[in-house]
Amino acid sequence: MSFQRPDSVRIVDALGDISQLPKDMQMAVSNRLDESFQPVPVPRDGDWLKQHQERGQTMKSFETKASKAVPHGTYKTIFIQPIGSFDHPRAAKLNVILEFARVFFAGCEVELLPGVDFSPSMKSRDNGGVLQYLTGNIHTYIAQTRHLRDTKRELLCVAVTMADIYPDESWNFVYGQARSSEGVGVYSFARLDPLFYHSTPKEILQTPLTEEHRIIMLRRCIKILLHEVGHLFGLNHCIYYICLMNGANNEREMDRQPLLLCPVCLHKLYSSLRFDVRQLTVATSVAATNESGEATPNTSGSFEVTVDGKLVHSKKKGDGFPDTQEKMNKIVKAVDGNETETEVGDKAKTEAASGDKSDSD
């Protein structure tokens, strides 16, 4: 059965009851949607929705889903476990990627663990000259080594690797895979390099990383991590709008995904994290401008926020990265006091309480 794009009635049903949400959240999931979010296009051959039937996950079905992460008590840390070597001249910097995760999953701590090697128990195969590792064995390793981490803090643990991965023998590859019942996941950087389909592994290692490729890879890495962690928070693939939680089978679909959740998915995540949507909107815009890839995001870039012509925050002029509650409150207070638009950087603009097309994608 071919994919049927959801109509407005079906989308409203999927969004669920928003009458009890705070005013800011109500606006974020209902205001100017046609301007801010585009419908999922008709799938082409090879696209995710051409090969997979997705019914869509409503808010009601999300609420009844048993296997989903919900921060509680001291259990609010997302551990990131690097597996295999990251000594790669074209590898995206993990610290920059994790900065996005900290912003996106507000209220959770995100901690990078020391790297480990692939173990003999992790099954691998040769797929046309590309070494691939079985995702299930990596999931098992992450679950079985939980006692080596801080079990009183751990909410989730996600493995990241430069190696290619596959879920079973019938699949050619997978970008990432989550096992929500155990709170673990794995995703791979391997196919996020624009050279992957055009060069041999040896040629890729010998090719200098251009600024264009660096930005493409960084965006893809961030999206994959946020997408996979989103699954662990209970979010299924989205069919309602172009959204971070859309399924992706190829580079074109991945690059089309924004660094934003659509209203339906935002409502789901809010029900678990209870974030301040205004702060999340501003903070996501902050993070989206920070693509310099420097070792210390707090000192890279020249992020500026202007409200009604008044500069309220500038990294270039010494305010640093908005990484404290005091700095965020200053920005949000300025937005709260002005119902016009807030200018971020040179071109990206964000509405005070609604989604925006001008994200980094």
N, C-alpha and C positions, 0 to 999 in steps of 0.2 A: 504493500500500500504506500502510495507516494505521500510526501509530507504535505499536510494541510496547515497553512499559516493560521494561527489563532485569531479570531475576530475580537472586537472590543468587549463583547459580552463574556467571552471565555477568559479574557485577560482580567477583567474585573473580578470574576469568580476566583481566578487563581490568586489574585492579590489578597482576597479575604477581607475581613472586617477591620477597618482602620479607625473606627470611631473612637476607640479608647487610647489611641496613640497620642503622644505629645504633639502639640500643634506643628512643631518643626518637622517631625517625622511625617505627619499627615501631608504637609506641603511637599516634602521630598519625594513621596511616592504617588502624588496625584497632580502636581502642578506642572503645566506646560510639557506634558509627556511627549506629545507629537513632535515638538520642537527639539526635545532633548534626547529621545531614543528612537532609533530606526527599527523597523520590523526585520525579522530574519529573512534574507533573500531566498528565492527559489534555489534549492540545492542543485549543484552541478554534479556530473559524474565524478566519483571519487570523494565527494564531500561527505562529512559525517552523517548528515541527515538523509543522504542518498543510500547509505549502507546500514544505518541503524534506525529502527523505529523508536522514536521518543514521544511519549504521551504528554510529557510536561508534568512538573511537580507543583501542585497547588499549595497554598499556605496550610490548608487543612491536612493534606497528606504529609507535609513537612512536620507538623506538630505531632502527628501520631507515629513518626519514624522513631524506632527505638535506638538505632545505632547512630548517634550523633554526639559530638563533643559539646559540653556546656561547662564553662568555667564555674568552679564552685570552691569555696574555702581557699585553701592554698594551692589547689590544682588549676593553675592558669598559665603554665609555661609550655611553650612550643619549642621543643628541642630540634635543631637542625644537625643531622649527622652526615658529614661528607664521607663518601666511600670511594676508595681508589685515589690515584694521583690527581691533584689539581695544579701540578707544575706544568702548565700548558700556556704557551704564549698568547693564545686566543681565548682563554677562559675569562668569563665575566667575574667580577669581584663579588664574592659572597657578602661582604659587609654592606655593600650598596643595596643588594637584593634584600637583605634582612631588614634594612631600614624601611623599605616599603612594607614588609610584613608587619613590623611594629606599628606602623601608622594604620594599616588596613584592619588589623585585628585588635582594635583599641581595647585596652583593659587586660590584654594578655602580654606576657613577657616572651620574648623570642631570644633564644640563646644558642650560639654556635658551639658545637662540641668539637673536640679534637678529632682529626681525621683517622680513619681506620682503613686497612687493606681489605680487598676481597678475600673471603675465606674459601677453603676447598669445598665447603658445603653449599656454596652459591653456584648453581649450575650455569654453564655457559654454552654457547654454540657459535659456530662460524656461519654467518649469513652473507654470502657473496663477498667474502673478504673482510667483513666487519664483525668484530668480536662483540657478542651480546650476552647480557646476563638476565636470568629469569627473575621477574619481579617477585614472585611468590617466595623464593628463597631469601630475598632481601627483606621482605616483610617479616618472615619468620625470625631472621637474625635480629632485627630491630626489636621485635616483641620479646625474644628470649634474653636479650641483654638489658632489659628494662631495669633489672636490679642493680646494674652498674651506674645508672643515672639516679638523680634525686627523685625517688618515687613519690615523695610527699609534695612535689611541685609539678610533676609531669602531667600535662593534659594530653599532649600529642607528641609524636616524634616522627620526623620526616627525613628520609635519606635523600641526598643529592649526589650525583655522580657525573663524571665526564664520559663514562662508558655508555654505549647503547643498551637498551633494555627491551624485553619482550614479555608478554603475559602468558603465552602458551604457544605450542608448536604451530597452531593455525594462524597466528598473527605474524606479520612481517616485523612490526615494531610497535612501540607505544611511547608517547611522550612522557607519560607518568601514570601512576595507578595508586589509588588509596584503598586501604582495608579498614573501613570505618568501624567494624566490629571490634578491632583491636587498637584503634587510634594510631595507626601507622600508615605511612605512605612512602613512595619513592618517585623521584622524577630525574630525568636525564637532560644534560646540556647538549649531548652529542649532535642531535639533528637541528639544533637551533642556530648553528653556524651557517650563514648563507652559502658557504663553500661546500657544505657536506655532500650535496648531490652533484657537484661539478668537479670534485678533486678527490684524489686518494688521501687516506689518512696521513701519509708521509708528506704529500704536497701541502696539505692544510697546515701542518706543523711548521713548514718552511715559508709560509706566506705571511708577511707582516699584516698586522691588524689595522685596518683603516678606520677612521672616525665613523664613517657611515656604517660599517659592519659592526663596530663596537656598540653603537646605539641600537641597531636592530637586534643584536644578540642580548643586550641588557634588557630591552623591553620584553623580548620573548621569555627570557629566564624569569623575570618578575611575574609575568602572566602565568606561566606554568606553575610556579610555586604557590601563588595566591589561589589559582584554580584548584590545585590538588588539596590544599589545606581547606578550601571551601567545601570540598567533598567530605572531608573529615568532620566539618561542622554540620553536615547533614544536607548540604545543597546538592541536588541532582543537576543534570544538564538542563540548561534553560532553552526554551523554544519560543519565548514570548517576545523578546526584543534581541537586538544585537547586544551581547552582554559578556562579561568576563567568564560566565559559566556556560557559554555555548560549547558544544563538543567541537573538536577540531581534528581533522584527518590530514591536513597539509599546511604548508607555510602560509598560503593565502588566507585560509580560515583563521589561523593563529594570529596573523598580522591584523586581521579585521577586528579581533576582539579588543574592546576598550579596557582601560584600567578602572572600570566602574561596574558596579552591579546595577542591573535594571531594577525598577521599583519592586517587582515581585521577589527577587532574590535579596534585595536590601531589607525588605520587611522580614524575611526569614532570618537573616543574620542578626538583625536588630533584636529579635525575640530572644536570642541567646546571649548577646554581648551587651545590650542596653547602652550603646554608645551615644554620645552627643553628636547628632548628625551634622550640625553646623561645624563643629570642630573637625569631624571626619572629612567633610567636604573641603575645608580649607587645608587640612593637613595632607590630604591626598594630592591636592594641587601643589603644595609645597614639595612633596616627594617627587611628583612628576616632573618638576623642573630640575631636580638634582640628578642629572645624568652625566656628571663629569667623570665619575668612576674613580675619584680620588680615594686614598686610603681613609681619610677622615671626612665623612660627609658634612660634619659641622663647619668645616672651613672651606668647602669647595663651592663653586658656582657663585652667582650674584643675585640670588632670589630676592625679589622685592614685591611688596603688597601695597597697592595704592587704592584708597577708598575716597571716591568723590574728589579726586585730584590731590589728595593728601597722602604722602608717603608714611605708612604706619609701621613698616618693618623692612629692613634692608640688610642682607648679608654683606653686601659690598661695603656698606658704611659702618660695619662693626657689630650689628645685632646678632650675627651668627645664625646657626640653624635653629628654627623654632622647636627646640627639643625639651622645653620645660613647660609646665602648666602655666606659669606666669607669662611666658612669651605667647603661648596660644591664646590665653585669655585676652591679652592686649589686642591681638588680631581679631578675635571673635567679637570683642566688645565694639571695635570699630565697625565691623560688618553689621552688628545688631543695631547700631545707631544710624545706619544708612540703608535705605531700601533700594538704592540703585545698585549698579554692578560693582564688583570688586575686581580690579585688574591685577593679574598675577604675571610677573615677568614682562615680556614684551607683547605677547599676543594672547596667551591663555586667559580666559575669563571664567569666573565661576559665580553663579547666582547665589544669593545669600542663603537660600533654603531649598534649592532644587537642583536636579541634575544639569549637566552642561555638555554640549558637544565638544567644547574646546579642551579635551584632555590630551594626553601626550600621544594618543594614537590617531 
